[in-house]
Amino acid sequence: MGLLSDPNRRQAVIRLLTRLNAPICLVCYLAGVAWFMGLAFEPFTLRTYMSENAMGSTMVEEHFPAGERALVTAREFAAHKKKQDGMPVNWLVKTMQDRGLEVFTQTFSRTLPFPDENKERFMVKGTNVYGILRAPRAPRTEALVLTAPCSPGYANNQAVGLLLVLAQYFRNQVYWAKDIIFLVNEHDLIGMQAWLEGYHHTNTTGMDWSPLQGRAGSIQAALSLELSSDVVTSLDIVLEGLNGQLPNLDLTNLFYAFCQKIGVLCTIQGKLQRNDWDSASGYSHAVQTLMLMVLKQASGRPWGDHGLFLRYHIEAATIKGINSFRQYKTDATTVGRLLEGMYRKLNNLLERLHQSYFFYLLPSLSHFVSIGYYMPAFGLLAVILLLRALDLWVQLSAVPPASEDGVADVEQASPGVLSVMTPLVISHLTGVALYALPIRFQEMAVEHFPVSETEAVVLTAIAVYTAGLALPHNTHRLVSGEGTEQGWRVLKLVALLYLAVLLGCTALINFSLGFILALTMVPVAAVVTPNVPKLLTAFIMVLLSPACTLLFSVFIFQELQEMPLSFQDGWMLFLSVISQGILDHSLYGSLVFPLVSLMIYPCWLLFWNILFWK
């Protein structure tokens, strides 16, 4: 503190930071990237452990025997689903009632803002069926949820069959201290959203649904089950939820502990566990797993039905059966035993899961990276913005140069407010257009061009985004004539501080999204001035723009999943990701699309404006 309180020493530190500004910024950027890549290295990680005593201290024995009966029930469900050409509501109600549950249904409908061409739907109508197993020895104030989505075709039939047989098996046990809700939801996330809104008496998305006639206690935890084969080779746990939310780490630890106990092969991001952390191949495997989680979390979309539970502070995950590793086989009985053990442990909870981490990254199921380890990687990138802002502040604070008659050149020293405000306003109006126009103009685009509604929305978004490159730059001249030398410095100072606050807030909510944006936008913000080579810098800025960042992320994600794409297929997937992002915002309240269109893109346009400042 003495160093900063002494004016002379403070000035010396400022002079040092300004004189070595560029080298320090370069070192910080390289250090931030190196720090992130080192997160998958074993010394940077911690071994997972159970923090919740209620789940760690009590031993349970699993006795579920009815795997074959679950497969028979799954075939019956598949036959009725094929006969009904959809969810067999009456058969599910009767089957759950025969198993001694209190059974209720919920109807819902939702008109999409534009057709979802991935699933060929525009008007969605469906019915959720759920049964409640009342706790025999408790006041029924708490509940657990087991859900299996009713998917089209042959997908997920085995999950519904196992859910129904587990309900019958759980009904015959007397140790339950919490209500257990067995839910079969239609139309995947839309049905789950309707049920959660009905259960919690909220309506945040404008969906039409009938009120729930039966309720249990406050939901403590939930698992979503996805099985599409009689025999699976491994079980994969999916954690990424809406807006990058993650469940409490103890839920993941519980899954991993029971997989180890029962001898089930478990994966995360579809990748097997490895123990050779000290080898190059082991480290590469951990980096791939970590980056897959970062890209999924940065997307902000729920990667399973569990993702919507997290909005209501309900710890949830999706357990997905994988049939890729032929040398391993796991039958329905073993999966049922694993679920029985997990629910018996969750049944012992005295309070919500809270003792473990909510902010973490997983290079494997046995190791994790806590928030205290990964945040410095972002901090090293963010400090570059502050260093560049400090350098500009010192330049702006310098005494203005005197003219030949000894009078300071006030015009060059004091840029007009309008010369700075005009680019700010027009850049953000462009962002508002990017956010609002694609859906509003879809009908007009369909009338005048041979495209579908979905294509119209995506192409309109791309058109507005591209037009924004031409609209804002040099807009200050509309009001105040030629821009001053000090004008772009003031604008860049404002843009740097704005970007620092924006990325900082984003990283606190969704670290992965904040880090990816910082990785691409910080170099642009640090380097761009009106004096750099314009064509080369403009090309680099376009490559590091938010749209190109999304395009590169699509290719990297497919490469990490070992499913490489051609450029044409990647471009089509890129367009699909844009439409899905807009839909996720409209249907579930994902914040990525409004964040990028209303804040990130306008902030990038400010630096684009600085590049072409005259």
N, C-alpha and C positions, 0 to 999 in steps of 0.2 A: 504493500500500500504506500510505503514511503516513496517508492519509485514513481508512482503516478501522482502523488500529492505535491512533489517538488516540481515547479514549473520548468526548470532547466532540464531536469532528467526526463520529464514528460516530452518536452520538445525533442530531446535527443532520441527517444524511442520512436517518436513519430517520424523523424527524419530517417532513421534506420529502416523503418517499415516502408516508407515511400521510396527510398533509394533502392531497396532490394525487393520491391513489390512483386515484380514479374518472377524472379527465381523462387521466392517463397510460395507464390501461387502455384507454380509448376510442381514444386516438391509436395505441396499439400494435395494436389490432384493425384499425383502418382502414389502418394502414401495412402490416400483414401481408397483407390482401386486395389492396391496391394493388401490393405487391411481387410477389405471385403473378400478377396480371394483367399486370404488366410483363415477366414472363418470356418472353412471346412477342414482345417488342419487340426489334428487331435488335441494339441496343447491349448487351442483356443476354445475347445468345447468342454462341456461338462457331461458327466454320465447321468442319465435319467434316474430318478428315484421317486418313490411315492411320498408325497408330502402330507397327504390326508391320513391321519391316524386311524380313522374309522374304517378305511378301506385297506390299510396296510397290516393291521394287527389281527384281523379276524380271518381265520381259515375257513374255507368252504369246500365242500365236496360236490362234484357235479355228477348227476345220475341220469341225465336225459337219455332215453333209450330209443326214441321213436323216429329215427332218421328215415327209415323206409316208409313209415306212415306219412311223413312229411312229403316225400316224393309222390306217393299215391294221391295225396290231397292236391299237390301242385298240378298233377295231370287232370284231376277233376276240375280244378279252377281253370286250366287252359281250355278244356273242352267247353265249359260254360261261357268263357270269355269269347271263344270263337263263335259259338252259337248266337250270343247276344251282339256280336260285333262291337264289343266294348266291355265296360266293367259290368260283371254279373251281380248287380246290387242285391236282388232278392236272394240269390244263392248265398252270398256272403252274409247277409243278415241271418238267414236260417242256420248257417253253419256256426256262426258265432253264438247264437242263442243256444244251440245244442251243446255248446261247450261251457255253458253256464255264465256267460257274460251279459252285462247290460248293454244292449246294442242300440245305436242311434245312427241316423244318417243326416247328411247336410248337403243340400244342393247349392250350386254356385254357377255364376256365369260371368263372363268378362269379354268385352269387345276390345280387341287389340287395336292400337293406333294405326297399325298397318300389318298386312299379313306376315306371319312367320313362315317364310318359305322353307326353312329347315324341316318344319313339321307340318307344313301345308295346312295352316289353320288361321282363321280370322276371328270368328265368333266361337268362343270356347264355352261349352256347357258340360257340367259333370256332377258327380255325386261322390262324396266321401262317406265311407262306412267305418265306424269305430266302435269297439267294445271296451267296456271298463270292467276290470277285475278289482272288486273292492277289497281293501286290506281287512283281514279278519281280526287283527289285533292292534288296531291303531285308530286314532280319531279321524282318519281320512282327510288330513289337511295337506298332504304332499302326494306327489304322483311322479311316475316314470312313464316314458313313452317309447314304444317300439313301433316303427312304421316301415311299410314296404309299399312303394309306389306301384300302381297298376299301369304298366308300360304297354305300348302297342305291340302286337305280334306275339312272339314267343319270349320276349324279354321279361325277366324278373318273375316268372311264374313260380320258380322254386322258392324265392324269397317269401311270397305270399303263402305258399304251402307250409313252409317252416314256421311262419308267424302264427298260423292257425293252430298248428300242432303244439307249439310252445304255449299258446294260450290255454289249451286243454291241460297240458302238463302243469303249468303254473297254478291252474285252478285247484289242483289236488294237493297243493302244498299249503301249510298253515303258518309259515314263518314270515309272510309278507307284512311289512310295516307301512308300506306306501301303496296307494292305488297304482295299477298298471293299465295303461291305455294302449290297446292294439289298434293301430290305424292303417287302413288301406286307402290311399288317396289317389284320385284320378287326375290325369293331366299334370303329372309330376309337380313342378314348383308352383304352378298356378293353384292347383288343388290344395297344396300345403299352405300357401299363403292365405287362402280362404279359410281353412280350418283354424289357423293360428289367430287370424283376425277375429273370427267368431268366438274362439275360446277366451281371448283377452278383451273382447268388447271394444275393438278398435277398428277403424277403417281408414287406412292411410293411403290406399291406392285406388279408391273409387270402384272397387269390385262389388258386385251384387252377390250376396250369400244369405242363406236362411239362418236364423239364430240356432245355436246348439241347444238341443233339448236335454242333454246330459253332460255334466261336468264332473271332474274329479278335483283333487287338491292342486296346490301350486306345483307346477312342473319343475322338478329338480334337474333332470337330465333326460336325454333322448338319444336313441340310436336309429339310424335309417339303414335298412338292409337291402342290398342289391345282389341277387344270385340269379344267374341265367343258365346254369348247367347243373346236372345231377351230381357231378363230381367236379370240384375245383382243386386247383393245385396250390393256391395261396390265397390269403386274405389281405386286401389292401385297405388301409385306413385313409379316408379323405377328410381333411380338416378345414380347408379354406372356405370361409363363408362370405356373406354379403359385406361389401366394402372392406374386405381384407380382415374381418374379424376371425379370431381363432378361439377354440374352446380352451378351457383350463387344461394345462399340460397333464394333470393327473388323470384325465380321461384317456389320453394317449398312453400314459404309463400303465393304466389298468389293462388296456387292450394288449399291449406288448407283454405284460406280465403273464396274462392267461395264455397267450400264444406260446410263450416259453414253457409254461407249466404243462399244457396239453400236448405240445409238440406240433403245433400248426406252423407252417411256413408263413411268415408275415412280411409284408412289403410296405413301402411308402413311396408315392409317386411311381408305383409300378416297378420299383427296383428292389432287388434283394439286398439283404444285409451282408456286409463284408467286415472282416476283422483285420485285414492287412492295411491298417491306417498308415503305416510307415512306408508303404510302397507307392510308386508313382501311379499305378493303376488304381489302388485303393483311394488315393487322394482325388484322382480324376473322377472316380465314381461318386465320392462324397460331394464334390463340386457340382456335378450334374444334378444330383438330387436336391442340393441346396438351391440351385438356380431354377429348377422346375418349380419349387415351392415359391420362390420370389416372383416368378412370372405369373403363377396362378393367383397369388395374393394381390399382385399389382393390378390384375384385371378387374378386381372389385366385384366379380360376379360370384354367386353361390355355386359351388361345384358339386352340390348334392342337396337333397331335401333338408339335410341338417343345417345348411347355411342360413335358413330363415329363422331357425330357433334362436340363433345367437343374438338377433336383434332384441329379443325379449329376455336377455340375460339367462338363457337356458343353455347349459353346456351340452353340446351335441356333436356327433360325428357320423359319417357314413362308412359302413363296412361293406366292401365290394369284393365279390368273388372273382378271382382271376384264373384263367385256364390257359396259361402260357408255358409253364415249366413242367414238361411232361414227366420228369423223373419223380415228381411229388404228387400225391393224391390225398385229398381230404374229403370225407363224405359228409352228408347232411347231419349225421349223428354227432360228429365232432364239432361242427359249426354250432349245433344246438347246445352242446355242452359248454362251449365258449360263451355263448350268449347267456346261458343260465348262470354261469359263474360271475359274469360281469354284472348282471342284474341283482344277484344276491349281494355282491359287494356294494353296489349303489344303494341297495335297500338298507344297508347299515349306516348310511350317512345321517349325521345329526344336524347338519346344516349344509348349505350350498357349497360346492367346490370353490375354494377361494385361496387355499394356502400355497398353491403352486403358481406357476407363471401363466400370464395371459398374453405376453409379448415374447415371442421366441421364434427361432428358425431351426429346422431339423435337417441336418445332413444325413441322419439315419435315425432309426427308432431307438437306438441305445444311447445316442448323444444328442445334445441340444445346445443352441447358442442363445444366451439370454440377452435381454435388451441392453444390459450394461456392456456387452461385448460387441454388439453390432452397431450401436449408435455412433461410436467414434468414427466409423467409416463414412457415415453421412456428415458428421460434424466437420471432418477434414475438407469435404467438398463445400459445405456451406460457409466455412470461414473465408474461402476465396472471395465470395461476394462481399463480405465485410471488409476485407483488405482492399479490394478494388474501390469500394465506396469511400474508405478512408483516404485513399490516394486522390480521388476526385474531390473530396471535401477540402483537402489541403490545397489543391490547385485553385478551387473556387474561393478559398479564404485568402489567397495571396493578394497583395496590393495591386490594383489594376494598373496597367501600363499607362504612362503619361504621354500625351501628344506633344507636338513640337513646341506649343506655347506653354507647356507645363501643366495643362489641365488634364485630369484623368479622362479617359474615353469611357464615359458612362454608358453609351449605347452598347459597346462590346462587353462591358463588365456586368451590366444588369439586364439580362434577357427578360422580355415581357412575359407576364404570367400566361397570356393566351398562347404564346409560342410553345409552352410546355403542356398546357392543359388540352390544347386541340388534339395532339396525337393521343393523349391518354383517353379522351372521350371517344374519338373515332375508333380507336383500337377496340375499346370495350363495346361500342355499338356493333362492330363487326362480330365480336364474340356472341353478342345477343342474337344477331342474325343467324349465326351458325347453330345456336341452340334452338331457336324458335322456327326458322323457316322450313327445314326439311320435312317435318310432319305437316305443317300448315299448307305447303305448296304441292303436296303429293298429287292431289286431284288435278290441279292445273297442269302438272308435268305429264300425267297420264293422258290427258286430253290432247296435248300437243305433240307428244313424242311416243313412239312405239315401245314403251317400257311398262313393267308391272309396278304396283304400288311400292313394293320393297325396293326395287331398283330406282324408282323415282326418289325415295327418301335418301338413299345412299348417294346417288349422283348429285342431288341437290346439296347435300352436306359437302361433298368434294368440290362442287362448283363455288359455294360460298367460301370455303377454306382457301381455294386458289385465288378467288377474286380479292380476298383480304390482303394478298401479297402486293396488289397494285393500289388499293385504296388508301391505306394510312400514310405511306411515306411521302414526305414533303407537304403534308396537310397543314402544317403550321404556316405555310406561306399564304394560305387562304385568308388568314386573319392579320398576320403581322409582317407580311413581306418576307424578305430574305432572312433566314435563320442566322443567329449570331454564333460566334465561336463558343461563348459560354453557354448558349442555349442547349446544345447537345450534351454538354457536361452535366447540366442540371437535370435534363431528362434521363440521362443514364444513371445518375445518382439515385433518382427516384425509382427507376426501374430495378436497379440492383437491390435496394432495400425492400422493394415490393416483392421481388422474386425470393429474397432470403426469408421473409416472413411467410410467404406462400408455401415454399418448399418445407420450411420448418413445421408449419401446422400440418401439412400433408404427411410428413414423416412420423409425426406423433400419432396420427390416426392409422396410417397405412405405410409402414416403413418402406416396403418394397416399391410401392408407387413413387414415394418421395425420392428414394435413392436412384431409381431408373431415370426419373426426370432430371435430377441433379446431375447425373452422369452425362447427360446429353446437353442440357441447357447451360450449365455453369461455364464450360469452355466458350460458348457463344457469348455469354454475358461478360466474361472477363476480357475477351480479345477485341470485340467489335468496336470500331470507331469510324468516323467518316474518312479517316486518312489511310485505311488499309486498302489493298487491292480489291476493288468492288466485285468484279466478276467471280474471282476465286472464293472470296469470303461469302458471297451470296450463295454460291453452289454448296459450300460447306454448311452454311446456315440451313439451307433447305434439307440437306441430308440429316441434320440434327434437329429438325423441327418435330413437333409432337406426332404428326401423321407418319413421317418416315420412321420415327422411333417405334410406333405401333407396327409398321410393316416389318421392320427388322425383328421385332419381338416375335411375330408370328413364325418367321422362318427359324429363329433360334429355338423356339419352343418345340416345333416339329422335329428339329435336328436332335434336341436333347431327348425326345421321346423315341428316337431312332426310327422316325417316319419322315424322312426328307421329302421335300416337295420340289417340283419344277416351278419355274417362275410363274407360269400361267396358273397352276393350281394354287400357288401361294397368293397370287393376286386375288383370285376368287375367294380364298379363305379370308383374306384381308377385308374384302368388301362384306363378307358374311359377319366378321367380327364387329365391323362398324354398325351394321344393322342390329346385331344382337346387343351391343352396348346401349344403343338408343332404346331398344325394347326393355332391357333390364332396368333402365332408369324409369320407364313408364310403368312397368308392371310391379317391380319390387322396391324401387327407391334407391337403386345404385347411384352413387355420387360421382363416379368417374367421368361420365359424359358431361354433366354440368360443370364439373371442376375444370376439365380440359377446355371446353368451349367458352366458358364465361371468365376464366382466370388465366389458365396456363397459356392458351393461344393468344389472347390479347397481350399478355406480358411478353411473349416471344415477338409479337408484332412491334412492340416498342423498340426492341433491339434492331429489328428490321428497318424501322424508321430511322434509327440513329445511323445505320450503315449508309443510307442514301440522303443524309442531311446535307444541305447546301447553305 
